[in-house]
Amino acid sequence: MAHGGSLGELRAANLALVIAIIEQAGSLSRADLMRRTGLSRSTVSSLVVQLIEQGVLVERLDRGTPYKGRSGRPPILLELATLTGVVAGIDVGHRHVRVALARPDSTIVLERSVILDVDDSPRESMDRVATLLDELLAESGHQREDVRGSGLGIPGPVDSDGRMTSGILPTWRGLRPADELAERTGLVARVHNDAHLGARGELAYGAARGHRDVIYVKASTGVGAGLIVDGHLVTGTTGIAGELGHVQVDVNGVMCRCGSRGCLETEVSGPKLVALLQPAYDERLTVPRVLELAQAGDAGATRALNDFGRRIGRVLANIANMLNPEQVVVGGGFGSAPALQAGVRDALDRYAQPATAAAITVLGGALGERAEVMGAIAVALDPPDAPRSGRQVSRSPVAG
């Protein structure tokens, strides 16, 4: 049962709980809902009546089977009505903007991305988001009024009030991305940093689907993490949990862009990887080229990625000892490299408690560069004010 403040808030949470449970199960009877929610018969009946009147639930024409084979008349089953409209998933990266439209069942309608210098152009980036969104809506035959929800990912810390914090993106500091989007489009978005949405994407649609305790690592321009505990994304008191790249690993290290000294990100990042290897190569290196070299068996690229994985894994070992996860999913620009994943695995085996390390599977993300936009779709599809019910709704994306 959900717990809240006012009776109105409690009812809203219980309505969202009923919707989420039926969405996960496909169809359920009123008695099933009582068993799964712990709510009373009268409360379930009242909630169901309201949802049927609102057109959210419908009663199936065919009936179910009695509970545990009991005799008697089969119960009437409830299911979600066919929903219309779309949701918007928006991924604002350091060097790109990606927007996707999806149906309420998470089927992708249209998706598009553009290259853009996001770090130094916050308002221009939000202008581009609005333009892309309008283009996709027009192409798909939808209006802004058809957008049922939206999720927005930003490559920097976003506090619980929706404000950009810290000096990681100085030109964005103090901005409220949701307000910026609403001003341009009228849409109200749920905002998270990119690593949080990467975690949600892999949990709902990717490598972490079906798992409940996961650490997602995004290794790209910087290093971030999304923490999944008991099937839920943990954002922390101020919304910035998972800043893996800003764990101090060298008290006498170089200054980090966040203002601290010796952060993991000063040693492990996409630019650092290229700078480390460039003197040994005649060609101009990029992160994708380093990954190609490693895949072809190049010793230098493989060694560098493995070392980076070990440094990430050393920090992860402490977090793993605290959270005891079942998976570490590595994504981002260079997280897909097997050599990096092997380094993470080696460090976990060496530094985490033996039983903790043995319980962890280390693997690459299944969604690649689309993890964040799929995470944005996942949060856009979350029920409003969804309670912590202990259940994670997963949906399968289908290209369409």
N, C-alpha and C positions, 0 to 999 in steps of 0.2 A: 504494500500500500504506500502511496506517495504521502509525504509529509510536507506541509508548507505553512505559510503565514495565515492569510485570510481564507475564508471559505471559498471565495471566488478563485484564489490561486490554487487551492487544493483541488477544486473541481476541474480547473484547466489542466492540472498535472495528471489527474486521473483520466480525463478524456484523451490526453496524449498517450498515456500508458495503454489504454484499450486499443487505440489505433495502431501503436507500434507492435503490440502482441499479435493482433489479427494480421497485420502486414507481414509479420514474420511467419506465421503459421499458414496463411492462405485463407482458411475459413475455420471458425470455431462456433460452438454453441454458447449460450449464455452461462450454462453450468461450467463449461470449460473456462470461460473468463473469470468466473468466481474462483475456481481452483488456482488459476495462474496469477491472479492479481491479489488474492486475499481479501477482496472487497465483499461486502455483504450482497445478498440477493437483490435487495431494494436499490442499493447504489448502482449495481451493474444494470439493472433494469432501467433505471432513470437515465444513466449515461447512454445506453443503447437507444432508447427512445429519442434522445436529443440528436444523436449522430445519424439516425435514420431520417429524422425530420430535416436535418441539414444536408441530406444527400450524400453524406460521407460513407455510411454503411447501407447495405441492402441485405434482405433475407433471400437465401437461395431457394429456388423452386424445389430442388431435390433435398431430401433430409439426410442427416447423418446416421450413425449407428449408436445404440445405447452405450453409455459409459461402461467399459470393461465387460462388455457382453451381457449386460443386464437386460432383462425383458422389459417390455413396455414400448410406448410409442417413440420412434426415433426423434431426436431433437431437431429443431430448426437451426440451420447453420447461418452464421453471419459472415459477410465478406466485404471488402472495400468496394465501393462503387467505382466504376471506370472513371478515372480522373482525367481532366483535360488540362491543357496548358503545358508550360515548360518550366524548367529551372535553369539558372545560369551559374556556371562554374567559371571563376575568373582567377587566373594565376599570373601575378605580376612578379617576374623574376628580375635579377639584376640587369639582364640584357635582352629581355623579351617581355611581351604581353601575350597571353593566351586566353581565349574565351571559348567556352563550349556551351551549347544548349542541349539539354536532355529532357526526355519525357519523364513523367512521374514514376515510371518503372526503371529509370536510370538509363534507358536506351539513348545513345548519343544521336542527336538530330544533325547538328552541324558543329564544326570546330575549326578554329583558325588562330594562327599566331603570327606575330610580326616581331622583327628585331628592333630593339629600341634601347637607348641609354636611359634606363629607369633611375639609376642612382642619383643623377644630377638633374632630373626633370620630373619632380613629383606631379605637378599639376598637368603638365603636358602628357604624362603617362595616363593619368585618369581621364583626360580628354580622349586619348586613344582607346581606352577601354570602352568609353561610352560610344565612340564611333563604331568600333568592332561589334559591340552588342547590337546596335541599331542595324548594322549591315546583316548580321546573322538573323535577326528577327524578320527583317524584310525578305530575306532570301527564303526563309522557312514559312513565310505567310503568317507570322504572328505579330501581335502588338505588344507594347510594353505591359499593358494590362493583363496579358496572358502569362506573365512571369510570376510563378507562385512563390518563388524564393530564390535567393542567390547566396553564394559563398565566395569569399574574396581572400586570396592569399597574398601576403606581402613579405619580401625578403629581409625582414628585420623584426625586432621585438615589438609586439603590440600588447599594451597592458589591458587589464580587464575593463577599462573604460573606453577602449577602442582607440587610444592615442599611441602614436609612435613614440618610442622611448630610446634612450641611450644615444651614443654618438656613432653607432654603426652605420646609419644612413643620416648624416648630419642635415642634408637638405630636406629630409622628411620629418625630422624631429618636431614633435608637437602637433603634427597633422593628424586628423581623424579620417582615415581612408573611407570608412563607411559614410561619413558625412559628405565627403567629396563625391562619392558615387551617387548618393541620394540627390545631391544638388544638381548633378548632370542628367540623371535618369529617373529619379523618383523611386528607385528601388532601395529597399532596406536589406543590407547584406550582413551576414555573419562573417566576422573578420578574424583570421588567425595568421600566425607567421607560416612561412612556406614549409618548414619541417613538420609542424603540427599537421598541416593538410596532407603532406606526403604520408605521414603515419596513418591518417584516416583513409586515404586512398588505398594504401596497401591492405589495411584492415578490412575495408568493405569489399574491395574488388581484386586484390592482388595476392602477394605472397603470404600475407598474414591472415588471410580469410580463414575463419574457423578457429583462430587462436585468441587467447584472452590476455596474455601477459607478454608484451612485445616491446622492444626498443627499436625504433626506426632511426637510422642515421642517414642524414643527407650530407654527402661529401661533394662539395662543388666549389663555388667561389669562396665559401667559408665552410664551416662544419656545424651542423645543428642536429637536434634530435627531437623526436616525438615519443612520448612515453605512454604506452597503453597498459593500464592496470585493470584487471578484471573486466576487460572488454571496453573500457572507457578511456578516452583521451584525457590525460592529466595536464591541466594548464597552469596550476599553481595559484597562489593567493592573488598575485597581480597579473597573471596571464602569461608569464614569460618562462615557465618551466621548460627544461630541455636545452638550455644554452650550452651545449657540450663544447662548442668551440671556444668558450670563454672560461673554461676551467683552467686555472693556473697550473702549468707544468714546469715552469722555471722562474723562480722568484727573482732571478737576475736577468731574465730574458728581455728581448726587445719590447718596445711599447706596442700595444695592440690598438687597433682603430676604436675599440670600445673605451679606451682610456686606462686600461689596466696594463700590467707588464707580464710578459711570458705566458700568454694564453696559448692553448693548444692550436688555435687558428694561426698564430704567428709561425708555427712550424709545419702545419698541415693545411694546405689549401690548393686550389687549382693554380693560381699564379705562382705559389711557392714551388709546386711540382715542376712547372715549366722552367722557372728560374734555376732550379737545382740541376736540371738536365741539359739546359741549352749550351753551356760551354763545351760539352762533349760531342755536340752534333753540328754538322755543317749546315743542315737545313733549318728553317725557322720552325720551331715547335709550337704546337698548341695542345691543349688537353686532349682533344679527339685524336691528334696524331700520336701522342704518347700512348694512348690506349691501343691504337693500331700497332705500334711498335711492340708493345708488351704481348699483344695477341700473336704476333709473328715470332715471338721467342726472343726479342731483344733483351739482353742481360741487364743493361742499365735501367731501362724503363721498368722491367720486372722488379728489380731490386728496390728502386725508388718507391714503387707502389706498395711493395711488401713492407718496407720500413714505415711508410705512412700508416698502413693498416695496423702495425704493431703499436704505433703511438696512439692511435685512436682506441685500440683494444685495451691499452694500459689504463686509460681513463674509464672506459666502459666496465672494466673489471670491478672497480669500486661501486659503480652504479648497480651492476649485476648482483653484487653481494648484498645490496640493500633491497633490491626488487625481486630477485630470483625469477627472471623472465624465462620463457620457453623458447623465444626466438630473438635474434638480432638480425634485422633486415637492413641491408645496406643499399642505398640508392644515391641519386645525385649524379653530377657530371662525371665523376671518376669512381664512384662507389661500386659500379658494376664490374670492375676489374677483378678477376679471380685472384690475382696476386695480392690485392689489397684485402680481400675477404680472408685469404689464407693468413695474412698478418694479424687480422683481428682475432681469428681463431687461435693462433699461437699465443697471443697475449692473454686472452681469456683463460686458456689452459694453464698458463704460467702464473697469473696473478689473482684470478678469482678462486674462491673456495672450491675444492675439487668437486663436491656434489653440485654446486652451483654451475660450474663450467660444464659438467657432464650433461646437465639438463638443457643446455642451450644449443640450438641449431643456428648456425650462421649461414645466411644465404643472401643472394642479391635480390633486389626488388623486381617484381614482375611487370611493373607499369612504366619503368624507365622515366623519361622526361615528362610523362603525362601523369605521374603520381599526384602532383599537387593539384592539377585541374580536376582530377577525379575525386580527390579529397574535398575540393570545393563543392563539387556536385553532391557528395555524401552529406556535408553539413547543410547544404541548401535543402536537402530532402528530409532532414531531421524534423520530427514533430516539434511544434512550438512549445518552448518551456518544458521539454521532455524531462521527466524525472529520472533519477538514477535507479532504474529498475533492475539492474544486473543482467539486462539482456541487450545484446548488440544486434541491430538489424543489418543484415548484409544483403546487397543486391548485386546482380550480375549485369555488367554493362554489355550491351550488344550493339555492334556497329550498325548504323542505319542511316 
